[in-house]
């Protein structure tokens, strides 16, 4: 296990980079930041030239691949990092210099356990994309098919493991200080981030996700998912069907080629709703760089490393919440939040409904271009604070993807009204899933499951409530890192000495 001193040294080194880009200013000024964290930020920027305008995206790019991925995760949490920082972090594009092709060739041969000539008739040594975790090359298979070959960067697993371990340590230290920062659950953010990256570091999981999504979206013929070549896929190598299309980032070329941008936006909205609401399995990285317009008018997606899942009950709540916001039924939306446990029961449900109305009514029926996202987010974050709402781990990816998908749809069609585009789909789904037939079927299924588990329930009761005189078993105790008195001060002292030494060295060099 890595020692706390190593974690503190890494944090101060990364903090120094953040300070040079002005990225620590918001943390220092936030009244919710615990005093020890504020002091560490001041130590990290000691002697640094701090720019007036923070450059959050550039700072995370300078730290390295794991920080880039963390920055993408934090971009989904404006409640945690602030609206300005979140907006800037959305610019992270994972642009990094590619690894030499000799290294990539060796990785392909090792991953597929065959010489590259037995697998591909030809492969372009210049990558079509180089990201923080992997890079992609265009190739032709031995049977003449055009494919894309995704290969993990060398040593990427070790780099991520070290960084995430320090992120987890830092989040635990901050969360145990309590206050507003504890309500935002930073440890949960890092845990979710670890899940994202673990999936991306095993390309077999990404290939399986693409295959499952392709099967689910048969009902949406306008949305295309490329087919996986399983014979040329392993943990570090993934091969999939090549897509000849135009990236949605190239709006001018889309118009030049005669694509119907309004139709593409509608396809995107319907495909996302089907993924999230109907199937509960959705592509959670739907930015413009991962979406292509095909010559026949369909929309294609790539990069299936980050996927999200929500269970059926959560999907029903989600559909009812969206439908309630569309129709202005704020009372029902409030009831769902209380039923789901998102709002603690000591709060008043009518007051919560009124708070939702205050945020929802000013934007209902308006096109996205006329909605102040900043004002809306500020209202929603105020609601979460006023009603003691904690972060819901199963909704983190969904929240991020909804914001991202709305942004892409708006870029295609600035006049699109997300509510109007979603209403027909949600109305049909709510009617089929929440009608009397569906409710009766759910009751029968729940009753059958309860009867099936009844014998096991009796055994558990006898186990946990034994006859008088028999002591019940003690529950397992979680492993807890104990912080000794003045331990944090010792880490601060170590950091201060390191910062002073670094500043002195810079002064001597100058």
C-alpha positions in Angstrom: 0.0 0.0 0.0 1.3 3.4 -1.0 2.3 5.6 2.0 0.4 8.9 2.8 3.6 10.8 2.2 3.8 9.6 -1.4 0.1 10.6 -1.9 0.8 14.1 -0.5 3.9 14.5 -2.7 1.9 13.5 -5.8 -0.9 15.9 -4.9 1.5 18.7 -4.4 3.2 18.0 -7.7 -0.1 17.9 -9.5 -1.3 20.9 -7.5 1.7 22.8 -8.7 0.7 22.2 -12.3 -2.9 23.2 -11.5 -1.7 26.4 -9.8 0.4 27.5 -12.8 -2.8 27.3 -14.9 -4.9 29.1 -12.3 -7.0 26.0 -11.6 -6.8 26.2 -7.8 -8.3 29.6 -7.5 -11.9 28.3 -7.4 -11.1 25.8 -4.7 -9.5 28.4 -2.5 -12.3 30.8 -2.9 -15.2 28.3 -2.4 -16.6 28.8 1.1 -17.5 25.1 1.2 -13.8 24.0 0.8 -12.5 22.6 4.1 -9.7 24.8 5.6 -7.0 22.1 5.4 -7.6 21.7 1.7 -7.5 25.5 1.2 -4.2 25.6 3.0 -2.7 22.8 0.8 -3.8 24.7 -2.3 -1.9 27.8 -1.0 1.2 25.7 -0.4 0.9 24.2 -3.9 0.8 27.6 -5.6 3.6 29.1 -3.4 5.8 31.2 -5.7 3.9 30.3 -8.9 2.7 32.9 -11.4 -1.1 32.4 -11.5 -3.0 33.6 -14.6 -6.1 35.7 -14.3 -8.3 33.3 -16.3 -8.1 29.6 -15.2 -7.2 27.1 -17.9 -8.6 23.9 -16.4 -8.5 21.7 -19.5 -4.9 22.6 -20.3 -3.9 21.9 -16.7 -5.4 18.4 -16.7 -3.8 17.7 -20.1 -0.4 18.8 -18.7 -0.7 16.3 -15.8 -1.3 13.3 -17.9 -3.7 10.7 -19.3 -5.4 9.7 -16.0 -5.9 13.4 -15.2 -7.5 13.9 -18.6 -10.0 11.2 -17.8 -10.6 12.6 -14.3 -11.2 16.0 -15.9 -13.9 14.5 -18.2 -15.6 12.9 -15.1 -15.5 16.2 -13.2 -17.0 18.0 -16.2 -20.2 16.2 -15.4 -20.2 17.6 -11.8 -20.6 21.4 -11.9 -22.1 21.0 -8.4 -18.7 19.8 -7.3 -16.2 21.9 -9.3 -18.3 24.9 -10.2 -20.1 25.8 -13.5 -17.2 27.7 -15.0 -14.7 24.8 -14.4 -17.1 22.2 -15.7 -17.7 24.2 -18.9 -14.0 24.5 -19.5 -13.3 20.8 -18.7 -15.7 19.8 -21.5 -13.1 20.9 -23.9 -10.8 17.9 -23.1 -10.4 15.9 -26.3 -7.8 13.4 -25.2 -5.4 14.7 -27.8 -1.9 13.2 -27.2 1.1 12.4 -29.4 0.7 8.9 -30.8 2.9 6.0 -29.7 5.5 4.8 -32.3 4.0 2.3 -34.7 6.7 -0.3 -33.8 5.4 -0.3 -30.3 1.8 -0.6 -31.5 2.7 -3.4 -33.9 4.3 -5.4 -31.1 1.2 -4.7 -28.9 -1.1 -6.0 -31.7 0.9 -9.2 -32.2 1.1 -9.8 -28.5 -2.6 -9.2 -28.0 -3.7 -11.4 -30.9 -0.9 -13.9 -30.4 -0.2 -14.0 -34.2 2.1 -12.1 -36.6 0.4 -9.0 -37.9 0.6 -10.3 -41.5 -1.7 -13.3 -40.6 -4.4 -10.9 -39.4 -4.3 -7.8 -41.6 -3.4 -7.5 -45.3 -2.3 -3.9 -44.6 -2.5 -1.4 -41.7 -1.8 2.3 -41.8 1.1 3.2 -39.5 -0.3 6.7 -39.0 -3.2 6.6 -36.5 -6.5 8.2 -37.3 -6.9 9.2 -33.6 -4.6 9.1 -30.5 -6.4 9.4 -27.1 -5.2 9.1 -23.5 -5.9 5.4 -23.3 -5.6 4.0 -26.8 -5.0 4.9 -30.4 -6.8 3.8 -33.6 -5.4 2.7 -36.9 -7.1 2.0 -40.2 -6.5 -1.5 -41.7 -7.7 -4.1 -44.2 -8.3 -7.6 -43.1 -6.9 -10.7 -44.9 -10.3 -11.2 -46.4 -10.5 -7.7 -47.8 -12.7 -5.8 -45.2 -12.0 -2.2 -44.1 -11.7 -2.1 -40.3 -10.6 0.1 -37.5 -8.1 -1.3 -35.0 -8.0 0.1 -31.5 -4.9 -0.6 -29.4 -4.1 0.3 -25.8 -1.1 2.4 -25.1 1.9 0.7 -23.5 2.0 0.8 -19.7 -1.3 2.6 -19.5 -2.7 0.3 -16.8 0.2 1.0 -14.4 -0.1 4.8 -14.9 -3.8 4.8 -14.2 -3.5 2.5 -11.1 -1.0 4.9 -9.4 -3.1 8.0 -10.2 -6.4 6.5 -9.1 -5.0 5.2 -5.8 -4.0 8.8 -5.0 -7.3 10.2 -6.1 -9.1 7.7 -3.8 -6.8 8.6 -0.8 -7.4 12.3 -1.3 -11.2 11.9 -1.7 -11.3 9.9 1.6 -9.3 12.6 3.5 -11.6 15.4 2.2 -14.9 13.6 2.7 -14.1 12.7 6.4 -13.9 16.5 7.1 -17.7 16.6 6.7 -19.8 19.6 5.7 -21.0 20.4 2.2 -18.2 18.5 0.5 -19.2 15.3 2.3 -22.8 15.7 0.9 -21.3 15.7 -2.6 -19.6 12.4 -1.9 -16.2 12.8 -3.6 -15.3 9.2 -2.8 -18.2 8.0 -4.8 -17.1 10.2 -7.8 -13.7 8.6 -7.8 -15.2 5.1 -7.4 -17.4 5.7 -10.4 -14.4 7.1 -12.3 -12.5 3.8 -11.5 -15.3 1.8 -12.9 -15.2 3.9 -16.1 -11.5 3.4 -16.6 -11.5 -0.3 -15.7 -13.9 -0.9 -18.6 -11.9 1.2 -21.0 -8.7 -0.7 -20.0 -10.2 -4.0 -21.2 -11.1 -3.7 -24.8 -13.1 -7.0 -24.7 -15.6 -5.3 -22.4 -15.9 -2.4 -24.9 -16.4 -4.8 -27.7 -19.1 -6.6 -25.7 -20.8 -3.3 -25.0 -20.8 -2.4 -28.7 -22.3 -5.8 -29.6 -25.1 -5.4 -27.0 -25.9 -1.9 -28.0 -26.1 -3.0 -31.7 -28.6 -5.7 -30.8 -30.7 -3.3 -28.7 -31.0 -0.6 -31.4 -32.4 -2.8 -34.1 -35.7 -0.9 -33.4 -34.0 2.4 -34.3 -32.9 1.9 -37.9 -31.6 5.5 -38.1 -28.9 4.8 -35.5 -26.0 2.5 -36.6 -23.5 0.7 -34.4 -20.5 -0.9 -36.2 -20.0 -4.7 -36.0 -17.2 -6.2 -33.9 -14.6 -8.5 -35.4 -14.3 -11.0 -32.5 -11.6 -13.0 -34.2 -9.3 -10.0 -34.1 -10.2 -8.7 -30.6 -8.5 -9.3 -27.3 -7.9 -7.4 -24.0 -5.5 -4.9 -25.6 -6.8 -4.9 -29.2 -10.2 -4.4 -30.6 -11.2 -4.6 -34.3 -14.5 -3.2 -35.6 -16.2 -2.3 -38.9 -14.8 0.9 -40.5 -17.2 3.8 -40.7 -17.2 6.1 -43.8 -19.0 9.2 -42.6 -18.7 12.8 -41.6 -18.0 13.7 -37.9 -20.7 15.9 -36.4 -18.0 18.4 -35.5 -17.7 19.3 -39.2 -21.0 21.2 -39.5 -20.0 23.0 -42.7 -19.3 19.7 -44.5 -22.5 18.2 -43.3 -24.4 21.0 -44.9 -22.3 20.8 -48.0 -23.1 17.1 -48.4 -26.8 17.8 -48.1 -27.5 16.1 -44.7 -30.7 17.0 -42.9 -29.4 18.3 -39.6 -32.9 18.5 -38.0 -33.4 14.8 -38.9 -30.0 13.8 -37.4 -30.9 15.7 -34.2 -34.2 13.8 -33.9 -32.5 10.5 -34.5 -30.0 11.2 -31.7 -32.7 12.1 -29.2 -34.9 9.1 -30.0 -31.8 6.7 -29.9 -30.7 8.0 -26.6 -34.2 7.8 -25.0 -34.5 4.2 -26.3 -31.1 3.3 -24.7 -31.7 5.1 -21.4 -35.5 4.6 -20.8 -36.3 1.3 -22.7 -33.2 -0.7 -22.4 -31.4 0.8 -19.4 -28.1 0.5 -21.2 -26.7 3.6 -22.9 -23.7 5.0 -24.7 -22.4 7.5 -22.1 -19.9 9.3 -24.3 -22.0 10.7 -27.0 -20.0 13.8 -27.9 -19.7 15.1 -31.5 -16.3 13.4 -32.1 -17.9 10.0 -31.5 -20.9 10.5 -33.9 -20.8 10.3 -37.7 -23.4 11.1 -40.3 -23.5 8.3 -42.9 -24.1 8.9 -46.6 -27.6 7.3 -46.4 -28.7 9.7 -43.6 -28.2 7.4 -40.7 -26.3 8.4 -37.5 -23.3 6.1 -36.4 -21.6 6.0 -33.0 -18.1 4.8 -32.0 -16.0 4.5 -28.8 -18.0 2.3 -26.4 -15.6 2.4 -23.5 -18.0 4.3 -21.2 -21.4 2.8 -21.0 -24.1 3.3 -18.3 -26.8 1.0 -16.9 -29.9 1.8 -14.8 -32.4 -0.8 -13.5 -36.1 -1.0 -14.5 -37.4 0.8 -11.5 -35.0 3.7 -11.9 -36.0 3.8 -15.6 -39.7 4.1 -14.7 -38.9 6.9 -12.2 -36.8 8.6 -14.9 -39.5 8.4 -17.5 -42.1 9.7 -15.0 -39.8 12.6 -14.0 -39.2 13.6 -17.6 -42.9 13.2 -18.5 -43.9 15.2 -15.4 -41.6 18.0 -16.3 -42.9 18.0 -19.9 -46.5 18.2 -18.8 -45.9 20.4 -15.8 -47.0 17.8 -13.3 -44.5 18.9 -10.6 -46.4 17.2 -7.8 -45.9 13.8 -9.4 -42.2 14.6 -10.0 -41.8 15.5 -6.3 -43.6 12.3 -5.3 -41.2 10.2 -7.4 -38.2 11.9 -5.7 -39.5 10.9 -2.3 -40.5 7.4 -3.4 -37.0 6.8 -4.8 -35.4 8.1 -1.6 -33.6 11.0 -3.5 -35.0 13.5 -1.0 -34.8 12.7 2.8 -38.3 12.0 4.2 -38.2 14.8 6.8 -38.7 17.4 4.0 -42.1 18.6 2.8 -43.2 17.2 -0.5 -45.3 20.2 -1.4 -42.4 22.6 -0.8 -40.2 20.4 -3.0 -42.8 20.5 -5.8 -42.9 24.3 -5.5 -39.1 24.4 -5.8 -39.2 22.2 -8.9 -41.9 24.5 -10.5 -39.7 27.5 -9.9 -37.0 25.9 -12.0 -39.1 24.2 -14.6 -41.8 26.7 -15.6 -39.4 29.4 -16.9 -37.9 27.0 -19.4 -40.8 24.7 -20.4 -41.8 25.1 -24.0 -38.7 27.2 -24.9 -36.2 26.2 -27.6 -32.8 25.3 -26.1 -31.1 28.4 -27.5 -33.4 30.6 -25.4 -32.7 28.7 -22.1 -30.1 30.0 -19.7 -28.3 26.7 -18.8 -26.4 28.6 -16.1 -29.6 29.9 -14.4 -31.2 26.5 -14.6 -28.2 24.6 -13.1 -28.0 27.2 -10.4 -31.6 26.6 -9.5 -31.2 22.8 -9.5 -28.1 22.9 -7.4 -29.8 25.1 -4.9 -32.6 22.6 -4.7 -30.2 19.8 -3.9 -28.6 21.8 -1.2 -31.8 23.0 0.4 -33.3 19.5 0.4 -30.2 17.6 1.5 -30.1 15.5 -1.7 -27.0 13.3 -2.0 -25.3 12.2 -5.2 -27.0 9.1 -6.7 -24.2 6.9 -8.2 -26.5 5.1 -10.7 -27.5 8.5 -12.2 -24.1 10.1 -12.5 -23.4 8.8 -16.0 -27.0 9.4 -17.1 -26.9 13.1 -16.0 -23.6 13.6 -17.8 -24.9 12.0 -21.0 -28.2 13.9 -21.0 -26.3 17.2 -20.9 -23.9 16.1 -23.6 -26.6 14.7 -25.8 -28.6 17.9 -25.5 -25.5 19.9 -26.5 -24.9 17.8 -29.6 -28.6 18.0 -30.7 -28.6 21.8 -30.2 -25.4 22.1 -32.3 -27.2 20.3 -35.1 -30.5 22.2 -34.7 -30.4 25.3 -32.6 -34.2 25.6 -32.7 -34.8 22.1 -31.4 -37.1 21.8 -28.4 -35.9 18.8 -26.4 -39.2 18.5 -24.6 -41.3 18.4 -27.8 -38.8 15.9 -29.4 -39.0 13.6 -26.3 -42.8 13.9 -25.6 -44.2 11.4 -28.2 -41.6 8.7 -27.3 -42.1 9.1 -23.5 -45.9 9.2 -23.8 -45.9 5.9 -25.7 -43.4 4.3 -23.3 -45.2 5.6 -20.1 -48.5 4.3 -21.4 -47.1 0.8 -22.2 -45.1 0.5 -19.0 -47.3 2.2 -16.5 -50.8 1.3 -17.8 -53.1 -1.1 -15.9 -51.9 -4.2 -17.8 -48.3 -3.5 -17.0 -49.0 -2.8 -13.4 -50.9 -6.1 -13.1 -48.1 -8.0 -14.7 -45.6 -6.4 -12.4 -47.7 -7.4 -9.4 -47.8 -11.0 -10.5 -44.1 -11.1 -11.1 -43.3 -9.6 -7.7 -45.7 -12.0 -5.9 -44.0 -15.0 -7.6 -40.6 -13.8 -6.7 -41.6 -13.3 -3.1 -43.0 -16.8 -2.8 -39.9 -18.2 -4.3 -37.7 -16.4 -1.7 -39.9 -17.2 1.3 -38.0 -20.3 2.5 -34.7 -18.4 2.4 -36.3 -15.5 4.2 -37.4 -17.9 7.1 -33.8 -19.3 7.3 -32.4 -15.8 7.5 -34.8 -14.8 10.3 -33.7 -17.9 12.3 -30.0 -17.0 11.6 -30.2 -13.4 12.7 -32.7 -13.9 15.5 -31.5 -17.2 17.2 -33.2 -18.7 20.3 -32.5 -17.0 23.7 -29.0 -17.6 25.0 -27.3 -17.8 21.6 -25.3 -14.7 20.6 -25.9 -13.5 17.1 -22.9 -13.3 14.8 -21.0 -10.0 14.6 -21.3 -8.2 11.3 -18.1 -7.7 9.3 -16.2 -4.5 10.0 -15.0 -2.4 7.1 -11.3 -1.5 6.9 -10.8 2.1 8.0 -7.7 4.2 7.7 -7.2 5.9 11.0 -5.8 9.4 10.9 -3.7 10.0 14.0 -3.8 13.4 15.8 -1.9 16.1 13.9 -1.3 13.6 11.1 -2.7 16.1 8.5 -0.4 18.8 9.9 2.6 16.5 9.4 1.6 16.0 5.7 1.2 19.8 5.3 4.6 20.3 6.8 6.1 17.8 4.4 4.4 19.5 1.5 5.5 23.0 2.7 9.2 21.8 2.9 8.9 20.4 -0.6 7.3 23.6 -1.9 9.9 25.8 -0.3 12.7 23.6 -1.7 11.1 23.7 -5.2 10.7 27.5 -5.0 14.3 27.9 -3.9 15.5 25.8 -6.8 13.5 27.9 -9.2 15.0 31.0 -7.7 18.6 29.7 -8.0 17.9 28.8 -11.6 16.5 32.2 -12.3 
